[in-house]
Amino acid sequence: MTQPPRFAAYIFDLDGTVYLDEQPIPGAPETIARLRDAGSQVAFVTNNPLKAPSDYAARLTRIGVPADPDEVTTSVDALVSYLQRHHPGRAVLAIAEGEVQRRLAASGSPVVADPEQAGVVVVSFDRTFSYEKLLAGFRAVRDHGAPIVATNPDPYCPTQNGGLPDCAAMLAALEACTGARAEAMVGKPSRHMLVPVLERLGVDAHDVAVIGDRPLTDVALAQAVGATGILVLSGATSATDAETAEIRPDYVLGSIRELLPDQRSRP
């Protein structure tokens, strides 16, 4: 594909796009710095709910990409916003880790463990997933009619050693045993994730590039709002996968360093 043009704003995925674990993707810090120096705005979005925006901003800063917390939007931000609009005040049974439960409670959604008290079941990336949690969700949905809201459709989260099962795995277990389906997935590729970011940046979607390593979430997110979708091959998607993907990006690059024309031939 041809070289992408410059955009007024760039919205970057994190895992597999800007970094893997604690290591920056080669060229990422320099590329983002040059885009900012050229006058483009930069924001970051992630479906990973395990940390607060301030933690992700600190992590970016450590690897050489200075960032403020308000430049980072996570799937939990989208989740909180969705619940406040569609299920205000309802008690939440969360198949999720402590950070998600803390954020929900802080936003005014009571977090409960008793299926009889649950007004909605939230499913997220959960490294503490257990049969006990699955059973509680099953009871809340099957016996008490609680709807399901999930943070994201990612099957796994990329890491340097191959990845970790992500939200889709936990959600599949709950849907399989209940026969129910999530009423919403609020992280990428949902519009719930990106519209507030565009409003904060104050730019039209046609002047924005969304860059990430997954067609299903990152490229689809761009398409959901009319932005340009750029797929990078530095994380979860190989060149072969990119060629056969049903969701077609506008551009395919080896990594984000190739956003700059003088970097495309560098190793």
ChimeraX attribute file (.defattr): number of C-alpha atoms within 10 A of each C-alpha:
attribute: neighborCount
match mode: 1-to-1
recipient: residues
	/A:1	7
	/A:2	8
	/A:3	13
	/A:4	17
	/A:5	9
	/A:6	15
	/A:7	15
	/A:8	19
	/A:9	24
	/A:10	21
	/A:11	24
	/A:12	23
	/A:13	26
	/A:14	24
	/A:15	24
	/A:16	24
	/A:17	24
	/A:18	29
	/A:19	23
	/A:20	18
	/A:21	15
	/A:22	13
	/A:23	13
	/A:24	20
	/A:25	21
	/A:26	15
	/A:27	16
	/A:28	21
	/A:29	20
	/A:30	14
	/A:31	18
	/A:32	24
	/A:33	15
	/A:34	13
	/A:35	19
	/A:36	15
	/A:37	10
	/A:38	11
	/A:39	11
	/A:40	16
	/A:41	19
	/A:42	20
	/A:43	21
	/A:44	24
	/A:45	26
	/A:46	22
	/A:47	30
	/A:48	24
	/A:49	26
	/A:50	20
	/A:51	15
	/A:52	18
	/A:53	23
	/A:54	16
	/A:55	14
	/A:56	24
	/A:57	19
	/A:58	15
	/A:59	18
	/A:60	23
	/A:61	14
	/A:62	14
	/A:63	16
	/A:64	14
	/A:65	19
	/A:66	14
	/A:67	20
	/A:68	16
	/A:69	15
	/A:70	13
	/A:71	19
	/A:72	25
	/A:73	26
	/A:74	23
	/A:75	26
	/A:76	29
	/A:77	24
	/A:78	23
	/A:79	27
	/A:80	21
	/A:81	18
	/A:82	18
	/A:83	21
	/A:84	15
	/A:85	10
	/A:86	9
	/A:87	16
	/A:88	14
	/A:89	14
	/A:90	17
	/A:91	23
	/A:92	28
	/A:93	28
	/A:94	26
	/A:95	28
	/A:96	22
	/A:97	18
	/A:98	15
	/A:99	14
	/A:100	26
	/A:101	21
	/A:102	13
	/A:103	19
	/A:104	23
	/A:105	16
	/A:106	12
	/A:107	15
	/A:108	15
	/A:109	21
	/A:110	18
	/A:111	23
	/A:112	17
	/A:113	16
	/A:114	14
	/A:115	24
	/A:116	16
	/A:117	17
	/A:118	26
	/A:119	24
	/A:120	24
	/A:121	26
	/A:122	27
	/A:123	28
	/A:124	30
	/A:125	30
	/A:126	21
	/A:127	14
	/A:128	10
	/A:129	15
	/A:130	11
	/A:131	9
	/A:132	10
	/A:133	17
	/A:134	18
	/A:135	14
	/A:136	20
	/A:137	29
	/A:138	24
	/A:139	17
	/A:140	26
	/A:141	25
	/A:142	15
	/A:143	12
	/A:144	15
	/A:145	17
	/A:146	24
	/A:147	19
	/A:148	25
	/A:149	23
	/A:150	26
	/A:151	30
	/A:152	28
	/A:153	23
	/A:154	21
	/A:155	17
	/A:156	16
	/A:157	18
	/A:158	23
	/A:159	16
	/A:160	12
	/A:161	8
	/A:162	10
	/A:163	14
	/A:164	14
	/A:165	15
	/A:166	21
	/A:167	26
	/A:168	19
	/A:169	18
	/A:170	23
	/A:171	25
	/A:172	16
	/A:173	13
	/A:174	25
	/A:175	16
	/A:176	11
	/A:177	14
	/A:178	16
	/A:179	10
	/A:180	16
	/A:181	15
	/A:182	17
	/A:183	10
	/A:184	16
	/A:185	24
	/A:186	26
	/A:187	29
	/A:188	28
	/A:189	24
	/A:190	23
	/A:191	18
	/A:192	20
	/A:193	27
	/A:194	24
	/A:195	15
	/A:196	15
	/A:197	19
	/A:198	17
	/A:199	11
	/A:200	12
	/A:201	16
	/A:202	11
	/A:203	14
	/A:204	14
	/A:205	21
	/A:206	14
	/A:207	14
	/A:208	25
	/A:209	25
	/A:210	25
	/A:211	32
	/A:212	35
	/A:213	31
	/A:214	27
	/A:215	25
	/A:216	17
	/A:217	21
	/A:218	28
	/A:219	27
	/A:220	23
	/A:221	25
	/A:222	29
	/A:223	20
	/A:224	17
	/A:225	18
	/A:226	15
	/A:227	20
	/A:228	24
	/A:229	25
	/A:230	26
	/A:231	27
	/A:232	29
	/A:233	21
	/A:234	24
	/A:235	26
	/A:236	20
	/A:237	19
	/A:238	14
	/A:239	14
	/A:240	9
	/A:241	13
	/A:242	19
	/A:243	12
	/A:244	9
	/A:245	14
	/A:246	10
	/A:247	15
	/A:248	18
	/A:249	21
	/A:250	17
	/A:251	17
	/A:252	24
	/A:253	22
	/A:254	16
	/A:255	25
	/A:256	29
	/A:257	22
	/A:258	20
	/A:259	23
	/A:260	16
	/A:261	11
	/A:262	9
	/A:263	14
	/A:264	15
	/A:265	7
	/A:266	8
	/A:267	6
